[in-house]
Amino acid sequence: MCAGVGATLLRRRAHGQTRAALPLENLGLEHLDIVVPDTAASARFYKRVFSSPLHEQEFRGAKRYFVLLGDLPPDQQVGYIAIGAANGRPIGVGHYCALARSADLAAIGKELAAAGYPEPGGGFGLIPDPDGLELQLFTLPAGLVTAAKPSTLEVANDAPLTPLGLDHVLIAVGDLQRALRYYRFLYGEGIETRDAEVPERVWFNLARDTRIGIEPAARAAVPQFLRFGIKVAAFDGAAVAPALRAAGAEILTVKPSLIRFRDNYGITLEVVAS
């Protein structure tokens, strides 16, 4: 899993009293993790899409890669796409990470359990939703893991897009009403909007102009992460699409400031000009 620099989970106090652990005082989405059979092949693909630095880390006998979503500052505070070995898990997004002003996993677990929801598990701040899809919760400072170093992977330096940060994750859920109750409990009331084009899709608008979307899973489909979005510098969709195809992408949608595509392992993402 991804552990940030000093990502200690803290307890917030307000006016000398312990504040309810939920809803979270979120600071927006920070990173996400994808799991694939060949991490180097995936890293090569993403390095041909995004012009930002690529880092790597030895992890449990394999190599993990980190596609930075911006330049790496001295304090390591940067979002990223982590690429880990699937090791039998389904190919796709493994988890997403949100930042909170403060958090206490034990207190969060108690409040979730009292409401009938799954409690956090493991030692990496992972909180499953009712469908088992995982949030990793960090407080500041987070950012890139200190063990990650500039990658030695040889990749063509021809990426057409400059990433600026994580934009959104979109999740297919087994029961929309149950999911709405859960995400309101976790992130709070009054932050959601309906999608203008897909009425059954609901967006939870978090800090730093980031979003979590939920919608009902298709009939006979399992709950899953449907896609993620990355904010990038301004681009011309028609001009960039051929370069993405050359990198191995399957293009799904092209608009002047948005491209949706599948990566070399079929994971869906979109880039949107910010």
C-alpha positions in Angstrom: 0.0 0.0 0.0 1.0 3.6 -0.2 2.3 5.2 2.9 3.1 9.0 2.9 5.8 10.9 4.6 4.7 10.9 8.3 1.2 10.0 7.4 0.1 9.7 11.0 -3.6 9.3 11.7 -4.4 11.9 14.4 -7.4 12.8 16.6 -8.9 16.2 16.2 -10.2 18.2 19.1 -12.6 21.1 18.9 -12.9 23.6 21.8 -11.3 21.1 24.2 -13.8 18.3 23.3 -13.3 15.3 21.2 -15.1 16.0 17.9 -17.1 13.3 16.2 -14.8 11.3 13.9 -17.3 11.5 11.0 -18.0 13.2 8.7 -14.4 13.7 7.6 -13.0 17.2 7.2 -11.6 16.2 3.8 -8.8 17.9 2.0 -9.5 16.3 -1.4 -8.3 13.3 -3.3 -4.5 12.7 -3.4 -3.6 9.5 -5.2 -4.8 6.1 -6.4 -3.4 2.7 -6.8 -3.8 0.4 -9.8 -2.8 -3.3 -9.9 -1.6 -5.0 -13.0 0.2 -8.2 -14.1 3.4 -6.4 -15.3 4.1 -3.1 -13.5 7.0 -2.2 -15.8 4.7 -2.5 -18.9 2.1 -0.3 -17.2 4.7 2.3 -16.1 6.0 2.5 -19.7 2.5 3.2 -20.9 1.8 5.9 -18.4 5.2 7.5 -19.0 4.3 7.9 -22.6 1.0 9.6 -21.6 2.2 11.9 -18.9 5.3 14.0 -19.0 5.9 14.1 -15.3 8.6 12.1 -13.4 8.4 8.4 -12.8 9.6 6.9 -9.5 10.0 3.3 -8.3 10.2 1.3 -5.1 11.1 -2.3 -4.2 8.0 -3.6 -2.4 7.4 -7.2 -1.2 9.8 -8.7 -3.7 8.5 -6.7 -6.7 8.8 -3.3 -8.1 6.2 -0.6 -7.7 6.1 2.5 -9.9 4.8 6.0 -9.1 3.6 8.2 -11.9 3.8 11.7 -10.3 1.0 14.1 -11.1 3.3 17.1 -11.1 6.9 18.0 -10.3 8.3 16.6 -7.0 8.7 19.4 -4.4 11.2 19.2 -1.6 8.5 18.2 0.9 7.3 15.3 -1.4 3.7 16.6 -1.4 2.5 15.5 -4.8 -0.3 13.3 -6.0 0.5 10.2 -8.0 -0.7 7.0 -9.7 0.8 4.0 -7.9 1.3 0.9 -10.0 1.5 -2.4 -8.1 1.6 -6.1 -8.9 -1.9 -7.7 -9.1 -0.7 -11.0 -7.6 -4.0 -12.6 -8.5 -6.2 -9.6 -7.8 -8.5 -8.3 -10.5 -6.8 -5.8 -12.8 -8.0 -2.3 -12.1 -8.0 0.4 -9.4 -7.0 -1.1 -6.0 -7.9 1.9 -3.9 -8.1 5.7 -3.9 -6.7 8.0 -1.3 -8.3 11.1 0.3 -6.7 13.5 2.7 -8.4 14.7 5.9 -7.5 17.5 8.2 -7.3 15.0 11.0 -8.5 11.5 11.6 -8.6 8.8 14.2 -9.0 5.3 12.6 -10.1 3.7 15.9 -12.8 6.3 16.4 -13.8 6.2 12.8 -14.1 2.4 13.0 -16.4 2.7 16.1 -18.7 5.2 14.4 -18.8 3.1 11.2 -19.5 -0.1 13.1 -22.3 1.6 15.1 -23.9 2.6 11.9 -23.6 -0.9 10.5 -20.7 -0.3 8.1 -17.4 -2.1 7.6 -14.6 -1.0 9.9 -11.0 -0.1 8.7 -8.7 -3.0 8.2 -5.0 -3.6 8.1 -2.2 -1.1 8.9 -2.5 1.2 5.9 -5.5 3.3 6.7 -7.8 1.4 4.4 -11.6 1.8 4.8 -13.9 -0.4 2.8 -17.3 0.9 1.6 -20.4 -1.4 1.8 -19.2 -3.1 -1.5 -15.7 -3.6 -0.3 -14.2 -0.8 -2.4 -11.4 0.8 -0.5 -10.5 4.4 0.6 -7.1 5.0 2.0 -7.2 7.8 4.5 -4.2 10.0 5.2 -3.6 13.2 7.1 -0.9 15.7 6.2 1.9 15.4 5.5 1.3 12.6 3.0 2.7 12.7 -0.5 5.2 10.4 -2.2 6.7 7.6 -0.2 10.2 8.4 0.9 11.5 5.0 -0.3 10.5 5.8 -3.9 13.4 6.9 -6.0 13.7 8.2 -9.6 13.0 5.3 -11.9 15.7 3.7 -14.1 13.1 2.3 -16.5 13.9 3.2 -20.1 10.9 4.9 -21.7 10.6 7.1 -24.7 10.3 10.8 -23.6 7.4 11.7 -25.9 4.4 12.1 -23.5 1.9 14.7 -24.8 0.2 15.6 -21.4 1.3 17.5 -18.3 -0.6 16.2 -15.3 -1.7 18.5 -12.5 -3.4 16.2 -10.1 -6.2 13.7 -9.5 -9.6 14.9 -10.6 -12.0 12.1 -9.7 -12.8 8.5 -9.2 -16.1 6.9 -10.5 -17.5 3.9 -8.6 -20.2 1.4 -9.6 -22.1 0.3 -6.5 -24.4 -2.5 -5.7 -27.2 -0.4 -4.1 -27.3 3.3 -4.9 -29.4 4.4 -1.9 -27.2 2.4 0.5 -24.1 3.9 -1.0 -25.6 7.5 -0.8 -26.2 7.0 2.9 -22.7 5.7 3.4 -20.9 8.4 1.5 -23.0 11.1 3.2 -22.1 9.5 6.6 -18.4 9.5 5.6 -18.0 12.8 3.8 -21.0 14.9 5.0 -24.3 16.3 3.7 -24.8 19.0 1.2 -21.8 18.3 -1.1 -23.4 16.2 -3.8 -24.7 17.0 -7.2 -26.5 14.9 -9.8 -24.7 14.4 -13.1 -26.4 16.4 -15.9 -25.9 13.7 -18.5 -26.3 10.6 -16.3 -29.1 11.2 -13.8 -28.4 8.1 -11.8 -24.8 9.2 -11.2 -24.1 11.3 -8.1 -21.0 13.3 -7.5 -19.6 14.1 -4.0 -17.6 17.3 -4.4 -14.6 17.3 -2.2 -11.9 19.8 -1.5 -9.3 20.9 -4.1 -11.9 20.6 -6.9 -11.8 16.8 -6.7 -14.8 14.4 -6.8 -16.1 10.9 -6.1 -18.9 9.7 -8.4 -21.2 6.8 -7.6 -23.7 5.1 -9.8 -25.6 1.8 -9.9 -23.6 -1.1 -11.2 -24.9 -2.5 -14.5 -27.1 -5.6 -14.3 -25.0 -8.7 -13.5 -21.9 -6.5 -13.0 -20.0 -6.5 -9.8 -19.4 -3.2 -7.9 -16.1 -1.8 -9.0 -14.1 1.3 -9.8 -15.3 2.3 -13.3 -12.6 4.9 -14.1 -10.5 7.7 -12.7 -9.7 11.2 -14.0 -6.5 13.2 -14.1 -6.4 17.0 -14.4 -3.8 18.1 -17.0 -2.6 21.3 -18.6 -4.5 22.7 -21.6 -4.4 20.5 -24.7 -6.1 19.9 -28.0 -8.0 16.6 -27.9 -7.8 16.0 -31.7 -4.0 16.6 -31.7 -3.3 14.5 -28.6 -5.4 11.4 -29.4 -3.0 10.0 -32.1 -0.1 10.1 -29.6 -2.2 8.2 -27.0 -3.1 5.6 -29.6 0.6 5.3 -30.5 1.3 4.6 -26.8 -1.2 1.8 -26.8 -4.4 3.5 -25.6 -7.8 2.5 -26.8 -9.6 5.8 -27.3 -13.2 6.0 -26.2 -14.2 9.7 -26.3 -12.4 12.7 -27.7 -13.5 16.3 -27.0 -11.5 19.5 -27.3 -10.5 19.4 -23.6 -11.3 15.8 -22.6 -10.2 12.4 -23.7 -11.4 9.1 -22.2 -9.5 6.0 -23.0 -8.4 2.6 -21.8 -4.8 1.9 -20.8 -2.7 -1.1 -22.0 -4.5 -3.3 -19.4 -8.0 -2.0 -20.1 -8.3 0.3 -17.1 -10.4 3.3 -18.0 -9.3 6.9 -17.3 -9.9 10.3 -18.6 -7.8 13.4 -18.9 -9.5 16.8 -18.5 -7.9 20.2 -19.1 -7.7 22.3 -16.0 
